């Protein structure tokens, strides 16, 4: 009986792993702003030239020595692309996603970049989506005024 339970648990675990892998296989993939620039070069050049977001990793670098690893990781959600959503993992593993990039506002671009399908990307982000990072708490904490476009394009 003991092996029967163990076998059932092993089978259930394998099913969970298989289902998790299958769900992840269909998930959107982050590709980085350089990939976006291949078709949207004018917008990309404007963004990297004028937007503070395009250099947001620098803020983390400045503060890193004063932060614990957990405190530093709490900055990633608003200062990188796709952290906790299949995007940024670390500066060494995913350097192309270390700044806030196109996909922070427009969503993962893997499917759009591969197919060109405009329905596969969020073409017009809403203010509510921006408020994930640009909110009253952050304004108070960091003394900045969020701008809807802030040099984006």
Backbone bond lengths (Angstrom), bond angles and torsions (degrees), N, CA, C in turn:
res aa  C-N    CA-C-N  psi(-1)  N-CA   C-N-CA  omega(-1)  CA-C   N-CA-C  phi
1 X - - - 1.454 - - 1.521 111.14 -
2 X 1.342 115.90 -37.51 1.442 119.63 -178.17 1.529 111.42 -60.45
3 X 1.320 118.01 -42.31 1.456 120.36 179.05 1.511 111.86 -68.63
4 X 1.340 116.01 -30.02 1.454 119.72 176.94 1.518 111.49 -64.50
5 X 1.317 117.13 -42.24 1.461 121.48 177.61 1.522 109.90 -66.85
6 X 1.329 116.17 -44.91 1.467 120.56 179.08 1.528 109.95 -60.34
7 X 1.322 116.07 -43.78 1.462 119.94 178.82 1.525 111.74 -62.78
8 X 1.321 116.39 -41.18 1.469 120.51 178.96 1.522 110.50 -65.35
9 X 1.333 116.40 -41.49 1.467 119.89 178.77 1.524 110.93 -66.06
10 X 1.333 116.31 -41.22 1.465 119.74 177.99 1.519 110.16 -62.92
11 X 1.333 116.48 -42.84 1.462 120.52 177.99 1.514 112.03 -62.46
12 X 1.338 116.63 -42.48 1.466 120.85 178.90 1.521 110.54 -64.49
13 X 1.333 116.30 -41.51 1.465 120.06 178.85 1.523 110.43 -63.56
14 X 1.316 117.43 -42.85 1.468 120.67 178.64 1.529 110.40 -62.62
15 X 1.335 117.71 -38.23 1.459 121.19 178.04 1.525 110.38 -63.62
16 X 1.329 117.36 -44.14 1.466 121.45 178.67 1.520 110.26 -61.82
17 X 1.327 117.61 -44.95 1.471 121.40 179.43 1.525 110.08 -62.70
18 X 1.325 117.63 -43.32 1.468 121.37 179.78 1.520 111.20 -63.59
19 X 1.338 117.20 -44.17 1.459 120.40 179.27 1.522 111.24 -65.23
20 X 1.335 117.34 -39.95 1.464 120.82 177.96 1.525 110.32 -63.97
21 X 1.339 117.30 -41.74 1.458 120.40 179.16 1.528 110.05 -64.71
22 X 1.332 116.78 -43.67 1.468 120.20 -179.47 1.519 111.15 -63.22
23 X 1.325 117.50 -40.03 1.468 120.66 178.57 1.515 109.74 -64.82
24 X 1.315 117.44 -41.32 1.460 121.34 -179.87 1.516 112.30 -69.29
25 X 1.330 116.86 -31.34 1.462 120.22 -178.22 1.514 111.41 -64.30
26 X 1.332 117.31 -30.20 1.448 120.37 -180.00 1.515 112.60 -92.49
27 X 1.315 116.51 -2.15 1.464 120.57 -176.88 1.521 110.53 -70.67
28 X 1.312 115.44 152.83 1.454 120.89 177.23 1.525 109.95 -67.09
29 X 1.288 116.26 144.11 1.456 122.56 -179.13 1.529 110.08 -109.09
30 X 1.332 115.58 136.22 1.458 121.17 173.91 1.524 107.84 -81.41
31 X 1.331 116.43 135.23 1.462 120.63 -176.31 1.527 113.21 -118.94
32 X 1.314 118.68 -13.07 1.461 121.96 179.52 1.516 112.87 90.89
33 X 1.315 115.22 153.12 1.468 122.23 -174.83 1.521 113.28 -65.44
34 X 1.320 117.59 -28.88 1.469 119.59 177.77 1.527 110.33 -59.43
35 X 1.320 116.58 -37.22 1.464 120.36 177.58 1.527 110.15 -64.86
36 X 1.327 116.20 -41.06 1.474 120.12 178.52 1.523 111.20 -61.82
37 X 1.337 115.32 -34.51 1.471 119.97 -176.30 1.521 112.56 -64.50
38 X 1.308 117.79 -20.47 1.461 120.64 -179.76 1.528 112.14 -60.02
39 X 1.331 116.80 -34.39 1.474 120.81 178.64 1.526 112.67 -111.37
40 X 1.330 116.50 -21.76 1.468 121.50 -174.60 1.529 109.59 -121.12
41 X 1.328 115.68 51.88 1.452 120.36 -173.39 1.529 113.73 -63.51
42 X 1.320 117.73 -41.42 1.467 120.19 -179.34 1.528 111.12 -61.17
43 X 1.328 116.44 -46.26 1.468 120.80 178.71 1.527 110.54 -64.71
44 X 1.318 116.19 -41.91 1.466 121.12 179.58 1.527 110.85 -61.38
45 X 1.324 117.34 -47.89 1.476 120.72 -179.16 1.523 110.90 -61.94
46 X 1.310 117.74 -41.42 1.460 121.57 178.23 1.524 109.94 -63.43
47 X 1.320 116.33 -43.61 1.458 121.73 -179.54 1.527 111.35 -61.84
48 X 1.325 117.92 -51.50 1.475 119.54 -176.62 1.526 111.95 -70.44
49 X 1.321 117.29 -23.22 1.463 120.36 179.35 1.520 112.19 -81.90
50 X 1.320 117.97 -40.88 1.463 120.77 -170.12 1.528 116.39 -112.06
51 X 1.302 118.57 -15.88 1.460 119.21 -174.95 1.530 111.98 -94.19
52 X 1.322 115.95 131.37 1.462 120.89 173.76 1.520 110.41 -65.54
53 X 1.324 116.56 -28.82 1.459 120.66 179.97 1.526 111.65 -57.55
54 X 1.314 116.35 -36.58 1.459 121.15 -177.23 1.524 112.74 -67.39
55 X 1.317 116.76 -8.11 1.464 121.67 179.70 1.533 110.78 -125.79
56 X 1.323 116.66 25.63 1.463 120.97 -171.73 1.529 113.84 -68.54
57 X 1.327 118.62 -23.23 1.464 119.92 177.60 1.525 110.36 -62.86
58 X 1.308 116.38 -30.62 1.470 121.06 179.91 1.532 110.85 -57.75
59 X 1.325 117.95 -37.40 1.469 121.25 177.72 1.523 110.70 -61.70
60 X 1.319 116.75 -40.13 1.464 120.40 178.32 1.520 109.78 -67.11
61 X 1.313 117.88 -41.81 1.466 120.96 178.21 1.527 111.63 -59.46
62 X 1.322 116.41 -41.73 1.464 121.06 -179.78 1.523 110.71 -62.70
63 X 1.324 117.31 -41.83 1.461 122.32 -175.31 1.528 113.95 -86.89
64 X 1.316 118.58 -16.22 1.468 122.60 -170.10 1.519 114.16 -51.04
65 X 1.305 118.32 -42.78 1.472 120.14 -176.56 1.523 112.31 -67.59
66 X 1.324 118.06 -19.00 1.469 121.67 -179.80 1.531 112.39 -98.45
67 X 1.338 117.67 0.64 1.464 121.47 -174.87 1.523 111.69 -117.28
68 X 1.320 115.84 146.39 1.457 120.02 170.33 1.529 107.05 -73.55
69 X 1.325 117.43 163.61 1.474 118.46 177.39 1.535 112.74 -56.54
70 X 1.334 118.42 -38.18 1.466 120.93 178.33 1.525 111.39 -67.18
71 X 1.338 116.88 -41.15 1.467 119.96 177.82 1.518 110.09 -64.15
72 X 1.317 116.80 -41.54 1.459 120.49 178.88 1.532 110.02 -62.89
73 X 1.325 117.10 -44.08 1.468 120.47 179.73 1.518 111.48 -62.57
74 X 1.336 117.79 -28.75 1.469 119.86 179.31 1.530 111.41 -69.05
75 X 1.311 117.66 -16.01 1.468 121.62 177.41 1.529 112.01 -82.74
76 X 1.316 116.60 -22.67 1.459 121.18 -172.69 1.528 113.86 -60.48
77 X 1.313 117.83 -34.23 1.464 120.17 -177.12 1.518 113.59 -58.55
78 X 1.340 117.17 -33.36 1.468 120.85 -178.83 1.525 113.58 -108.01
79 X 1.317 118.00 -9.88 1.466 119.84 -176.33 1.524 113.20 -114.51
80 X 1.335 117.91 5.09 1.457 121.88 176.65 1.533 108.40 -135.45
81 X 1.309 116.43 -178.90 1.461 121.31 -179.63 1.525 110.28 -107.27
82 X 1.328 115.22 117.66 1.456 121.11 171.58 1.517 116.70 75.29
83 X 1.330 118.22 19.79 1.464 119.73 -179.69 1.529 110.34 -61.07
84 X 1.316 115.97 130.51 1.455 121.46 -179.76 1.515 113.64 76.97
85 X 1.324 117.27 5.09 1.471 121.83 -178.01 1.530 111.00 -128.81
86 X 1.318 116.63 18.08 1.458 120.22 -178.49 1.513 113.60 96.31
87 X 1.331 117.41 8.10 1.463 121.43 179.56 1.516 111.40 -104.89
88 X 1.331 116.51 -117.62 1.461 122.23 -176.82 1.524 111.10 -53.65
89 X 1.347 114.77 132.27 1.461 121.73 175.26 1.527 108.96 -114.90
90 X 1.326 115.53 -53.78 1.462 121.52 178.28 1.520 107.79 -159.64
91 X 1.323 115.29 164.26 1.470 119.81 -179.12 1.529 111.01 -63.72
92 X 1.331 117.73 -29.68 1.461 119.49 179.98 1.528 112.77 -83.20
93 X 1.354 117.11 -34.99 1.464 119.92 -178.04 1.524 113.33 -83.51
94 X 1.330 117.43 -35.58 1.468 120.72 -174.95 1.532 111.02 -136.49
95 X 1.332 117.88 59.95 1.465 119.70 -176.67 1.526 113.88 -61.90
96 X 1.328 118.62 -26.56 1.471 121.26 -179.79 1.529 112.07 -69.93
97 X 1.342 116.96 -11.58 1.463 121.22 -179.55 1.529 111.43 -113.43
98 X 1.335 117.02 14.30 1.466 121.39 -174.39 1.523 113.52 -74.16
99 X 1.298 119.26 -22.19 1.469 121.42 175.49 1.520 109.04 -104.14
100 X 1.314 116.57 168.15 1.454 119.92 168.81 1.525 105.61 -70.23
101 X 1.307 115.74 126.08 1.456 120.16 -177.46 1.506 111.70 -128.21
102 X 1.302 115.13 -170.41 1.469 122.30 -177.24 1.525 111.95 -51.13
103 X 1.332 115.95 -43.04 1.459 120.50 -173.64 1.528 113.27 -73.93
104 X 1.315 118.17 -12.77 1.461 119.90 175.41 1.521 109.28 -63.69
105 X 1.307 116.98 -41.82 1.465 121.89 -178.76 1.520 112.56 -93.48
106 X 1.318 117.11 -33.65 1.462 121.06 -172.75 1.526 113.92 -100.57
107 X 1.318 117.59 -3.37 1.460 121.60 179.45 1.515 112.14 85.94
108 X 1.344 116.37 168.46 1.465 120.70 -179.52 1.523 110.91 -54.93
109 X 1.325 116.28 136.11 1.458 119.97 -172.43 1.505 116.56 -107.91
110 X 1.329 117.97 7.25 1.457 119.75 -176.79 1.511 114.25 -56.17
111 X 1.313 116.59 -51.00 1.465 120.29 -178.58 1.527 110.88 -65.76
112 X 1.341 117.01 -42.79 1.465 120.69 179.17 1.525 110.76 -62.65
113 X 1.331 117.36 -44.47 1.462 120.49 -179.19 1.528 111.21 -64.18
114 X 1.322 116.67 -36.49 1.465 120.15 -178.75 1.522 112.63 -74.37
115 X 1.345 116.34 -36.80 1.468 119.31 -172.98 1.526 114.42 -107.50
116 X 1.338 116.92 -23.02 1.461 120.40 -173.83 1.522 112.59 78.42
117 X 1.320 116.93 2.83 1.463 122.52 -178.32 1.530 109.78 -69.63
118 X 1.335 116.75 115.85 1.467 120.58 -178.56 1.521 112.46 -70.59
119 X 1.325 117.48 -16.39 1.470 120.11 175.42 1.524 111.64 -78.05
120 X 1.323 116.98 -9.32 1.457 121.27 -178.02 1.529 111.90 -92.03
121 X 1.328 117.22 11.78 1.476 121.78 -179.04 1.522 108.11 -144.68
122 X 1.302 116.76 152.38 1.468 121.33 177.62 1.531 107.48 -84.94
123 X 1.313 116.57 96.95 1.462 120.94 -174.69 1.524 113.03 -70.87
124 X 1.323 118.02 -32.05 1.467 121.17 -176.81 1.527 110.91 -131.64
125 X 1.325 117.01 86.86 1.471 120.05 178.79 1.529 110.33 -60.25
126 X 1.318 115.47 149.44 1.460 121.08 179.33 1.528 110.19 -94.11
127 X 1.306 116.20 160.63 1.465 121.23 176.56 1.525 109.67 -59.48
128 X 1.328 117.47 -37.07 1.461 121.12 179.33 1.532 111.19 -59.98
129 X 1.325 117.10 -36.57 1.465 120.20 177.28 1.528 110.50 -67.82
130 X 1.312 116.74 -35.27 1.468 121.16 178.57 1.529 111.45 -67.32
131 X 1.326 115.46 -31.07 1.460 120.50 -175.23 1.518 113.63 -70.19
132 X 1.317 117.64 -6.61 1.456 120.34 172.86 1.525 109.13 -57.50
133 X 1.309 116.34 -41.66 1.472 121.24 178.10 1.524 112.39 -107.55
134 X 1.310 116.60 -39.06 1.464 121.45 -178.65 1.522 109.19 -89.69
135 X 1.328 115.49 84.62 1.457 120.65 -177.07 1.525 110.46 -136.57
136 X 1.304 116.25 169.81 1.470 121.75 -174.97 1.520 112.09 -58.64
137 X 1.312 118.30 -39.02 1.465 121.33 -179.57 1.526 111.12 -60.71
138 X 1.317 116.29 -46.11 1.471 119.85 -179.03 1.526 110.95 -69.26
139 X 1.334 116.76 -36.64 1.462 119.51 177.38 1.529 109.18 -59.98
140 X 1.313 116.12 -44.66 1.460 120.32 179.75 1.528 110.96 -66.50
141 X 1.323 117.28 -44.56 1.463 121.21 -177.61 1.521 112.84 -65.96
142 X 1.321 116.78 -39.32 1.458 120.05 -172.12 1.525 114.23 -115.10
143 X 1.319 116.43 2.17 1.463 121.79 175.87 1.531 113.11 53.79
144 X 1.310 116.25 50.58 1.462 119.16 174.01 1.517 109.17 -129.90
145 X 1.307 115.61 159.04 1.461 121.11 178.68 1.523 107.66 -109.14
146 X 1.328 116.09 115.85 1.461 117.87 179.51 1.523 111.20 -68.35
147 X 1.296 115.11 139.09 1.456 121.33 177.23 1.523 107.75 -115.15
148 X 1.299 116.81 140.60 1.451 119.86 -177.18 1.532 110.42 -62.07
149 X 1.306 117.75 -44.25 1.450 119.40 -176.32 1.530 112.81 -99.92
150 X 1.268 119.32 -37.04 1.464 126.45 176.39 1.532 114.27 33.96
151 X 1.297 115.46 48.45 1.460 120.00 177.00 1.507 114.44 81.78
152 X 1.325 117.76 10.99 1.465 119.50 -174.04 1.516 112.72 -62.44
153 X 1.337 117.52 -61.39 1.476 119.38 173.75 1.481 111.55 -163.67
